[in-house]
Amino acid sequence: MNKGFYSIPVVAITLILVVVLFEFSSVDAIVQSLIYNNDTQIWLVDKNDPLLDLIFYSGIKKIFISLVLFLLFSLIFLRKFNWVKKNTKGMIIVVLAGFIVPLTVGALKEATNMPCPNQLVEYGGLYQHIGLFESLSIDQQRPAARCYPAGHASGGFSLLALLFLFVAARSRRNILVVVMALGWSTAGYKMFIGDHFLGHNVVTMVLAWLLILIIAFVIEKIENRFFNKNIRR
């Protein structure tokens, strides 16, 4: 993986470009037209299918929660084990990302109040499309719709922090493939049932990685400031 992938400024600029791309282009509408049948007014996937929900949403969500809680449990109760000692910093990054990324995305959803695709008039909903940067008149308010960025995919993408648990390039590539598969399984499912646009998920993915890099940077600074300094003494 190139250095730019781990560069906070590069990823921050990428996030800005991604937001602008999806906000001022028709990419979302083009992709969504392949998912929604205007004639039947049916989405590609039935959101009421319990098996699909288990596989692509609730099941993956349980995997994410279980992993983060296991690492947190290990940091608290198994910290004397060699594996935990050797990987403490990486585990802390993963646990913090598991909390901070979903909470940040949730806060942004509260602030943006942008409708989901299935809430828009063109897809059988009640709301007109409202852009992220669109100004409303004084007598207008944004709908109470919390769909931007994508919240459900944030948990899966927060597991990108697992890259900091491994040193070998091959291991990191394998982890990247697995996490992206998990993240986009949920992201794709939520798109196919009409809950999110493609842009919602891409923004969440890039934002999650940016937050992870910031967390890793802060942890590194704390380690150098308080722990490595004491060792040198």
MIDOSE-1310 file (N, C-alpha, C; in nm, 2 decimals, decimal comma, always signed):
residues 233
mnkg	+0,09/-0,12/+0,00/+0,00/+0,00/+0,00/+0,09/+0,12/+0,00; +0,06/+0,22/-0,08/+0,14/+0,34/-0,09/+0,12/+0,43/+0,03; +0,22/+0,52/+0,04/+0,22/+0,61/+0,15/+0,10/+0,70/+0,16; +0,05/+0,74/+0,04/-0,07/+0,82/+0,03/-0,19/+0,76/+0,10
fysi	-0,20/+0,63/+0,10/-0,31/+0,56/+0,16/-0,31/+0,58/+0,31; -0,19/+0,61/+0,37/-0,18/+0,63/+0,52/-0,16/+0,78/+0,55; -0,17/+0,87/+0,45/-0,15/+1,01/+0,47/-0,28/+1,08/+0,51; -0,29/+1,15/+0,62/-0,41/+1,22/+0,67/-0,44/+1,33/+0,57
pvva	-0,35/+1,41/+0,52/-0,38/+1,52/+0,43/-0,44/+1,46/+0,30; -0,38/+1,36/+0,25/-0,42/+1,30/+0,12/-0,56/+1,24/+0,13; -0,59/+1,17/+0,24/-0,72/+1,11/+0,26/-0,83/+1,22/+0,29; -0,79/+1,33/+0,36/-0,88/+1,44/+0,38/-0,92/+1,51/+0,25
itli	-0,82/+1,53/+0,16/-0,85/+1,59/+0,03/-0,94/+1,49/-0,05; -0,91/+1,36/-0,04/-0,99/+1,26/-0,11/-1,14/+1,27/-0,06; -1,16/+1,29/+0,07/-1,29/+1,30/+0,12/-1,37/+1,42/+0,06; -1,30/+1,53/+0,06/-1,36/+1,65/+0,00/-1,40/+1,63/-0,14
lvvv	-1,31/+1,57/-0,22/-1,33/+1,55/-0,36/-1,45/+1,45/-0,38; -1,46/+1,35/-0,29/-1,57/+1,25/-0,30/-1,70/+1,32/-0,27; -1,70/+1,40/-0,17/-1,83/+1,47/-0,13/-1,87/+1,56/-0,25; -1,78/+1,63/-0,31/-1,81/+1,72/-0,42/-1,86/+1,64/-0,54
lfef	-1,79/+1,53/-0,57/-1,82/+1,45/-0,69/-1,97/+1,40/-0,68; -2,00/+1,34/-0,57/-2,14/+1,29/-0,56/-2,24/+1,40/-0,54; -2,21/+1,51/-0,49/-2,30/+1,62/-0,47/-2,34/+1,69/-0,59; -2,24/+1,71/-0,68/-2,26/+1,79/-0,80/-2,25/+1,71/-0,93
ssvd	-2,27/+1,58/-0,92/-2,28/+1,50/-1,04/-2,41/+1,41/-1,03; -2,43/+1,34/-1,14/-2,55/+1,25/-1,14/-2,52/+1,10/-1,12; -2,40/+1,08/-1,06/-2,36/+0,94/-1,04/-2,46/+0,86/-0,96; -2,50/+0,92/-0,85/-2,60/+0,86/-0,76/-2,73/+0,82/-0,83
aivq	-2,78/+0,91/-0,91/-2,90/+0,89/-0,98/-2,89/+0,78/-1,09; -2,77/+0,78/-1,15/-2,75/+0,68/-1,26/-2,74/+0,54/-1,19; -2,67/+0,53/-1,08/-2,66/+0,40/-1,01/-2,79/+0,35/-0,96; -2,86/+0,45/-0,90/-2,99/+0,41/-0,84/-3,09/+0,37/-0,94
sliy	-3,08/+0,42/-1,07/-3,17/+0,38/-1,17/-3,16/+0,24/-1,21; -3,04/+0,18/-1,18/-3,02/+0,04/-1,21/-3,07/-0,05/-1,09; -3,11/+0,01/-0,98/-3,15/-0,06/-0,86/-3,30/-0,06/-0,84; -3,36/+0,05/-0,89/-3,50/+0,08/-0,87/-3,58/+0,06/-1,00
nndt	-3,69/-0,02/-1,00/-3,77/-0,04/-1,11/-3,89/+0,06/-1,11; -3,88/+0,16/-1,20/-3,99/+0,26/-1,20/-4,12/+0,21/-1,23; -4,13/+0,11/-1,32/-4,26/+0,05/-1,36/-4,33/-0,02/-1,24; -4,26/-0,10/-1,17/-4,32/-0,17/-1,06/-4,30/-0,10/-0,93
qiwl	-4,21/+0,00/-0,92/-4,18/+0,07/-0,80/-4,13/-0,02/-0,69; -4,04/-0,11/-0,73/-3,98/-0,21/-0,64/-3,83/-0,20/-0,65; -3,77/-0,21/-0,54/-3,62/-0,21/-0,53/-3,57/-0,35/-0,57; -3,44/-0,35/-0,60/-3,38/-0,48/-0,64/-3,39/-0,59/-0,54
vdkn	-3,38/-0,55/-0,41/-3,39/-0,65/-0,30/-3,50/-0,61/-0,21; -3,57/-0,71/-0,16/-3,68/-0,69/-0,07/-3,62/-0,68/+0,08; -3,64/-0,56/+0,14/-3,59/-0,54/+0,27/-3,66/-0,62/+0,38; -3,77/-0,69/+0,35/-3,84/-0,77/+0,44/-3,80/-0,92/+0,44
dpll	-3,70/-0,95/+0,36/-3,65/-1,08/+0,35/-3,56/-1,11/+0,47; -3,59/-1,19/+0,56/-3,52/-1,21/+0,69/-3,38/-1,28/+0,66; -3,37/-1,36/+0,56/-3,24/-1,43/+0,53/-3,14/-1,33/+0,48; -3,18/-1,24/+0,39/-3,09/-1,14/+0,34/-3,05/-1,04/+0,44
dlif	-3,14/-1,01/+0,53/-3,11/-0,92/+0,64/-3,01/-0,98/+0,73; -3,02/-1,11/+0,76/-2,93/-1,18/+0,85/-2,79/-1,18/+0,79; -2,78/-1,22/+0,66/-2,65/-1,23/+0,60/-2,58/-1,10/+0,58; -2,65/-1,00/+0,52/-2,59/-0,88/+0,48/-2,60/-0,76/+0,57
ysgi	-2,68/-0,77/+0,68/-2,69/-0,66/+0,77/-2,68/-0,70/+0,92; -2,78/-0,77/+0,97/-2,77/-0,80/+1,12/-2,66/-0,90/+1,15; -2,63/-0,99/+1,06/-2,52/-1,08/+1,08/-2,38/-1,02/+1,09; -2,36/-0,93/+0,99/-2,23/-0,86/+0,98/-2,22/-0,76/+1,10
kkif	-2,33/-0,70/+1,14/-2,33/-0,61/+1,25/-2,29/-0,69/+1,38; -2,34/-0,81/+1,39/-2,31/-0,89/+1,51/-2,16/-0,92/+1,51; -2,10/-0,95/+1,39/-1,96/-0,98/+1,38/-1,88/-0,86/+1,43; -1,92/-0,74/+1,38/-1,85/-0,62/+1,41/-1,85/-0,59/+1,56
islv	-1,97/-0,60/+1,62/-1,98/-0,58/+1,77/-1,90/-0,68/+1,85; -1,91/-0,80/+1,81/-1,84/-0,91/+1,88/-1,69/-0,89/+1,88; -1,64/-0,85/+1,76/-1,50/-0,83/+1,75/-1,45/-0,72/+1,84; -1,52/-0,61/+1,83/-1,48/-0,49/+1,91/-1,48/-0,52/+2,06
lfll	-1,59/-0,59/+2,10/-1,61/-0,62/+2,24/-1,50/-0,72/+2,29; -1,46/-0,82/+2,20/-1,36/-0,91/+2,23/-1,23/-0,84/+2,25; -1,19/-0,75/+2,16/-1,07/-0,68/+2,18/-1,07/-0,59/+2,30; -1,18/-0,53/+2,33/-1,19/-0,45/+2,45/-1,17/-0,54/+2,58
fsli	-1,24/-0,65/+2,58/-1,23/-0,75/+2,68/-1,08/-0,79/+2,70; -1,01/-0,82/+2,59/-0,87/-0,86/+2,59/-0,78/-0,76/+2,65; -0,81/-0,63/+2,61/-0,73/-0,52/+2,66/-0,74/-0,50/+2,82; -0,86/-0,53/+2,87/-0,89/-0,52/+3,01/-0,85/-0,64/+3,09
flrk	-0,88/-0,76/+3,05/-0,87/-0,88/+3,13/-0,76/-0,97/+3,08; -0,71/-0,96/+2,96/-0,61/-1,05/+2,91/-0,48/-0,98/+2,87; -0,46/-0,86/+2,93/-0,34/-0,78/+2,90/-0,21/-0,84/+2,93; -0,20/-0,94/+3,02/-0,08/-1,01/+3,05/-0,03/-1,11/+2,95
fnwv	-0,12/-1,15/+2,86/-0,09/-1,24/+2,75/+0,01/-1,17/+2,65; +0,10/-1,25/+2,60/+0,21/-1,19/+2,51/+0,14/-1,13/+2,39; +0,04/-1,20/+2,33/-0,02/-1,15/+2,21/-0,08/-1,01/+2,23; -0,14/-1,00/+2,34/-0,21/-0,87/+2,38/-0,10/-0,76/+2,40
kknt	+0,01/-0,80/+2,47/+0,12/-0,71/+2,50/+0,18/-0,66/+2,37; +0,20/-0,75/+2,27/+0,26/-0,71/+2,15/+0,17/-0,63/+2,06; +0,04/-0,64/+2,08/-0,05/-0,57/+1,99/-0,14/-0,47/+2,05; -0,10/-0,43/+2,17/-0,18/-0,34/+2,25/-0,22/-0,21/+2,17
kgmi	-0,12/-0,15/+2,11/-0,15/-0,02/+2,03/-0,25/-0,05/+1,92; -0,23/-0,15/+1,84/-0,32/-0,18/+1,73/-0,46/-0,21/+1,78; -0,47/-0,29/+1,89/-0,60/-0,32/+1,95/-0,67/-0,20/+2,00; -0,60/-0,11/+2,06/-0,66/+0,02/+2,11/-0,72/+0,10/+1,99
ivvl	-0,64/+0,10/+1,88/-0,69/+0,18/+1,76/-0,82/+0,12/+1,71; -0,82/-0,02/+1,70/-0,94/-0,08/+1,65/-1,06/-0,06/+1,74; -1,04/-0,07/+1,87/-1,15/-0,04/+1,97/-1,20/+0,10/+1,96; -1,11/+0,19/+1,96/-1,15/+0,34/+1,95/-1,22/+0,36/+1,82
agfi	-1,17/+0,31/+1,71/-1,24/+0,33/+1,58/-1,38/+0,27/+1,58; -1,39/+0,15/+1,65/-1,52/+0,09/+1,66/-1,63/+0,17/+1,73; -1,58/+0,26/+1,81/-1,68/+0,35/+1,88/-1,68/+0,49/+1,81; -1,57/+0,55/+1,78/-1,56/+0,68/+1,72/-1,62/+0,69/+1,58
vplt	-1,59/+0,60/+1,50/-1,64/+0,61/+1,36/-1,80/+0,61/+1,35; -1,86/+0,51/+1,41/-2,01/+0,51/+1,41/-2,07/+0,63/+1,48; -2,01/+0,67/+1,59/-2,07/+0,79/+1,66/-2,05/+0,92/+1,58; -1,94/+0,93/+1,51/-1,92/+1,05/+1,42/-2,01/+1,05/+1,31
vgal	-2,03/+0,94/+1,24/-2,12/+0,93/+1,13/-2,26/+0,95/+1,18; -2,30/+0,90/+1,30/-2,43/+0,93/+1,35/-2,46/+1,08/+1,38; -2,35/+1,14/+1,43/-2,37/+1,29/+1,45/-2,38/+1,37/+1,32; -2,31/+1,32/+1,22/-2,32/+1,39/+1,09/-2,46/+1,37/+1,03
keat	-2,52/+1,25/+1,05/-2,65/+1,22/+1,00/-2,75/+1,31/+1,06; -2,74/+1,34/+1,19/-2,83/+1,43/+1,27/-2,82/+1,57/+1,21; -2,69/+1,61/+1,17/-2,67/+1,75/+1,12/-2,72/+1,77/+0,98; -2,70/+1,67/+0,89/-2,73/+1,69/+0,75/-2,88/+1,67/+0,72
nmpc	-2,95/+1,58/+0,79/-3,09/+1,55/+0,77/-3,12/+1,54/+0,62; -3,05/+1,45/+0,55/-3,08/+1,43/+0,41/-3,16/+1,30/+0,39; -3,26/+1,30/+0,31/-3,35/+1,18/+0,29/-3,28/+1,06/+0,23; -3,33/+0,94/+0,26/-3,29/+0,82/+0,19/-3,35/+0,82/+0,05
pnql	-3,29/+0,74/-0,04/-3,35/+0,73/-0,17/-3,50/+0,69/-0,16; -3,54/+0,59/-0,08/-3,68/+0,54/-0,08/-3,77/+0,65/-0,01; -3,71/+0,76/+0,04/-3,80/+0,86/+0,09/-3,82/+0,98/-0,01; -3,76/+0,97/-0,12/-3,77/+1,07/-0,22/-3,89/+1,05/-0,32
veyg	-3,95/+1,15/-0,37/-4,06/+1,15/-0,46/-4,04/+1,06/-0,58; -3,92/+1,07/-0,64/-3,89/+0,99/-0,76/-3,88/+0,84/-0,74; -3,87/+0,81/-0,61/-3,87/+0,66/-0,58/-3,99/+0,62/-0,49; -4,10/+0,70/-0,50/-4,22/+0,66/-0,43/-4,23/+0,72/-0,29
glyq	-4,14/+0,81/-0,25/-4,14/+0,86/-0,12/-4,21/+1,00/-0,11; -4,19/+1,07/+0,00/-4,27/+1,19/+0,02/-4,18/+1,32/+0,00; -4,05/+1,31/+0,01/-3,96/+1,43/+0,01/-3,91/+1,46/-0,13; -3,89/+1,59/-0,15/-3,81/+1,63/-0,27/-3,66/+1,62/-0,24
higl	-3,58/+1,60/-0,34/-3,44/+1,59/-0,32/-3,38/+1,72/-0,27; -3,30/+1,70/-0,17/-3,23/+1,82/-0,11/-3,08/+1,80/-0,11; -3,01/+1,89/-0,17/-2,86/+1,88/-0,17/-2,80/+1,91/-0,04; -2,68/+1,85/-0,02/-2,61/+1,87/+0,10/-2,58/+2,02/+0,13
fesl	-2,55/+2,10/+0,02/-2,52/+2,24/+0,04/-2,63/+2,33/+0,00; -2,75/+2,27/-0,02/-2,86/+2,35/-0,07/-2,92/+2,44/+0,04; -2,94/+2,56/+0,02/-3,00/+2,65/+0,12/-3,15/+2,65/+0,10; -3,22/+2,64/+0,22/-3,36/+2,64/+0,22/-3,41/+2,78/+0,26
sidq	-3,53/+2,81/+0,22/-3,59/+2,94/+0,26/-3,62/+2,94/+0,41; -3,65/+3,06/+0,46/-3,67/+3,07/+0,60/-3,79/+2,98/+0,65; -3,89/+2,97/+0,57/-4,01/+2,89/+0,61/-4,00/+2,74/+0,58; -3,88/+2,70/+0,53/-3,86/+2,56/+0,50/-3,76/+2,50/+0,60
qrpa	-3,78/+2,37/+0,63/-3,69/+2,30/+0,71/-3,65/+2,17/+0,65; -3,53/+2,12/+0,68/-3,49/+1,99/+0,62/-3,57/+1,88/+0,69; -3,61/+1,78/+0,61/-3,69/+1,67/+0,67/-3,61/+1,60/+0,78; -3,69/+1,54/+0,87/-3,62/+1,46/+0,98/-3,58/+1,32/+0,92
arcy	-3,49/+1,33/+0,84/-3,44/+1,21/+0,77/-3,29/+1,20/+0,79; -3,24/+1,09/+0,85/-3,10/+1,07/+0,88/-3,03/+0,97/+0,80; -3,00/+1,01/+0,67/-2,95/+0,91/+0,58/-2,81/+0,94/+0,52; -2,75/+1,05/+0,56/-2,62/+1,09/+0,50/-2,53/+1,14/+0,61
pagh	-2,41/+1,08/+0,62/-2,36/+0,96/+0,54/-2,42/+0,83/+0,59; -2,38/+0,72/+0,53/-2,44/+0,59/+0,56/-2,39/+0,54/+0,70; -2,49/+0,52/+0,79/-2,45/+0,48/+0,92/-2,43/+0,33/+0,94; -2,51/+0,25/+0,87/-2,50/+0,11/+0,90/-2,36/+0,05/+0,84
asgg	-2,31/+0,11/+0,74/-2,18/+0,06/+0,68/-2,06/+0,11/+0,76; -2,09/+0,21/+0,85/-1,97/+0,27/+0,92/-1,91/+0,17/+1,02; -1,99/+0,08/+1,07/-1,93/-0,03/+1,16/-1,83/-0,12/+1,08; -1,87/-0,16/+0,97/-1,79/-0,25/+0,88/-1,66/-0,18/+0,84
fsll	-1,68/-0,05/+0,79/-1,56/+0,02/+0,75/-1,47/+0,06/+0,86; -1,52/+0,07/+0,98/-1,43/+0,11/+1,09/-1,33/-0,01/+1,12; -1,36/-0,13/+1,07/-1,27/-0,24/+1,09/-1,15/-0,23/+1,00; -1,14/-0,13/+0,92/-1,02/-0,10/+0,85/-0,90/-0,07/+0,94
allf	-0,94/-0,04/+1,07/-0,84/-0,02/+1,17/-0,76/-0,14/+1,20; -0,81/-0,26/+1,16/-0,74/-0,39/+1,18/-0,61/-0,39/+1,10; -0,59/-0,30/+1,00/-0,47/-0,29/+0,93/-0,35/-0,25/+1,02; -0,38/-0,19/+1,14/-0,28/-0,15/+1,23/-0,25/-0,26/+1,33
lfva	-0,31/-0,37/+1,31/-0,28/-0,49/+1,40/-0,18/-0,58/+1,33; -0,15/-0,55/+1,20/-0,06/-0,64/+1,13/+0,05/-0,56/+1,06; +0,17/-0,62/+1,05/+0,29/-0,55/+1,00/+0,32/-0,60/+0,85; +0,30/-0,73/+0,83/+0,34/-0,79/+0,70/+0,24/-0,73/+0,59
arsr	+0,30/-0,70/+0,48/+0,22/-0,64/+0,37/+0,11/-0,74/+0,32; +0,15/-0,87/+0,31/+0,05/-0,96/+0,27/-0,07/-0,97/+0,36; -0,04/-0,97/+0,49/-0,15/-0,98/+0,59/-0,24/-0,86/+0,58; -0,18/-0,74/+0,56/-0,26/-0,62/+0,55/-0,35/-0,62/+0,42
rnil	-0,29/-0,68/+0,31/-0,37/-0,69/+0,19/-0,49/-0,78/+0,21; -0,47/-0,89/+0,28/-0,57/-0,99/+0,31/-0,68/-0,92/+0,40; -0,64/-0,85/+0,50/-0,73/-0,78/+0,59/-0,81/-0,68/+0,52; -0,75/-0,61/+0,43/-0,82/-0,50/+0,35/-0,93/-0,57/+0,26
vvvm	-0,89/-0,68/+0,20/-0,99/-0,75/+0,12/-1,11/-0,79/+0,20; -1,09/-0,85/+0,31/-1,19/-0,91/+0,40/-1,28/-0,79/+0,45; -1,22/-0,69/+0,50/-1,30/-0,58/+0,56/-1,38/-0,50/+0,45; -1,32/-0,48/+0,33/-1,39/-0,42/+0,23/-1,51/-0,51/+0,18
algw	-1,49/-0,64/+0,18/-1,60/-0,73/+0,15/-1,71/-0,72/+0,25; -1,68/-0,71/+0,38/-1,78/-0,70/+0,48/-1,85/-0,56/+0,48; -1,77/-0,46/+0,46/-1,82/-0,32/+0,46/-1,92/-0,30/+0,34; -1,87/-0,35/+0,22/-1,96/-0,33/+0,10/-2,07/-0,43/+0,09
stag	-2,06/-0,54/+0,17/-2,18/-0,63/+0,17/-2,30/-0,55/+0,24; -2,27/-0,49/+0,35/-2,37/-0,41/+0,41/-2,41/-0,29/+0,33; -2,31/-0,22/+0,28/-2,33/-0,10/+0,20/-2,42/-0,13/+0,08; -2,38/-0,24/+0,01/-2,45/-0,28/-0,11/-2,60/-0,32/-0,08
ykmf	-2,61/-0,39/+0,03/-2,75/-0,44/+0,07/-2,84/-0,31/+0,10; -2,78/-0,22/+0,17/-2,86/-0,10/+0,20/-2,89/-0,01/+0,08; -2,81/-0,02/-0,02/-2,84/+0,05/-0,15/-2,95/-0,03/-0,22; -2,94/-0,16/-0,22/-3,04/-0,24/-0,30/-3,18/-0,24/-0,24
igdh	-3,19/-0,20/-0,12/-3,32/-0,19/-0,06/-3,37/-0,05/-0,05; -3,29/+0,04/-0,11/-3,33/+0,18/-0,12/-3,30/+0,27/+0,00; -3,22/+0,22/+0,09/-3,18/+0,30/+0,21/-3,07/+0,40/+0,19; -2,99/+0,38/+0,08/-2,87/+0,47/+0,06/-2,84/+0,48/-0,08
flgh	-2,78/+0,59/-0,12/-2,72/+0,61/-0,25/-2,57/+0,56/-0,24; -2,51/+0,54/-0,35/-2,37/+0,50/-0,36/-2,28/+0,60/-0,29; -2,31/+0,73/-0,31/-2,23/+0,83/-0,26/-2,23/+0,83/-0,10; -2,34/+0,80/-0,04/-2,35/+0,79/+0,10/-2,25/+0,69/+0,16
nvvt	-2,24/+0,58/+0,09/-2,15/+0,47/+0,14/-2,00/+0,50/+0,11; -1,97/+0,56/-0,01/-1,83/+0,60/-0,04/-1,78/+0,70/+0,06; -1,87/+0,80/+0,09/-1,83/+0,91/+0,19/-1,80/+0,84/+0,32; -1,89/+0,75/+0,37/-1,87/+0,69/+0,49/-1,73/+0,61/+0,49
mvla	-1,70/+0,54/+0,39/-1,58/+0,46/+0,38/-1,46/+0,55/+0,39; -1,45/+0,66/+0,32/-1,34/+0,75/+0,32/-1,33/+0,82/+0,45; -1,44/+0,86/+0,51/-1,45/+0,93/+0,64/-1,40/+0,83/+0,75; -1,44/+0,71/+0,74/-1,40/+0,61/+0,84/-1,25/+0,59/+0,84
wlli	-1,19/+0,58/+0,72/-1,04/+0,57/+0,71/-0,97/+0,69/+0,76; -1,02/+0,81/+0,73/-0,96/+0,93/+0,78/-0,97/+0,94/+0,93; -1,08/+0,90/+0,99/-1,09/+0,90/+1,14/-0,99/+0,80/+1,20; -0,98/+0,68/+1,13/-0,88/+0,58/+1,18/-0,74/+0,63/+1,18
liia	-0,70/+0,70/+1,07/-0,57/+0,76/+1,06/-0,55/+0,86/+1,17; -0,65/+0,94/+1,20/-0,63/+1,04/+1,30/-0,62/+0,98/+1,44; -0,70/+0,87/+1,46/-0,69/+0,80/+1,59/-0,55/+0,74/+1,60; -0,50/+0,67/+1,50/-0,36/+0,61/+1,50/-0,26/+0,72/+1,52
fvie	-0,27/+0,83/+1,46/-0,18/+0,94/+1,48/-0,17/+0,99/+1,62; -0,29/+1,01/+1,68/-0,30/+1,05/+1,82/-0,24/+0,95/+1,92; -0,27/+0,82/+1,90/-0,21/+0,71/+1,98/-0,06/+0,71/+1,97; -0,01/+0,73/+1,85/+0,13/+0,73/+1,83/+0,20/+0,84/+1,90
kien	+0,14/+0,96/+1,90/+0,19/+1,07/+1,97/+0,19/+1,05/+2,12; +0,08/+1,00/+2,17/+0,07/+0,97/+2,31/+0,18/+0,87/+2,35; +0,20/+0,76/+2,27/+0,30/+0,66/+2,30/+0,44/+0,72/+2,31; +0,47/+0,80/+2,21/+0,60/+0,87/+2,20/+0,62/+0,96/+2,32
rffn	+0,51/+1,03/+2,35/+0,53/+1,14/+2,46/+0,54/+1,08/+2,60; +0,46/+0,98/+2,63/+0,46/+0,93/+2,76/+0,52/+0,80/+2,79; +0,53/+0,71/+2,69/+0,58/+0,57/+2,71/+0,72/+0,56/+2,66; +0,74/+0,59/+2,54/+0,88/+0,58/+2,48/+0,98/+0,67/+2,56
knir	+0,93/+0,78/+2,60/+1,01/+0,88/+2,67/+1,06/+0,82/+2,80; +0,96/+0,75/+2,87/+1,00/+0,69/+3,00/+1,10/+0,57/+2,98; +1,08/+0,50/+2,87/+1,17/+0,39/+2,84/+1,32/+0,44/+2,82; +1,33/+0,55/+2,74/+1,46/+0,60/+2,72/+1,53/+0,65/+2,85
r	+1,45/+0,69/+2,94/+1,51/+0,74/+3,07/+1,56/+0,62/+3,15
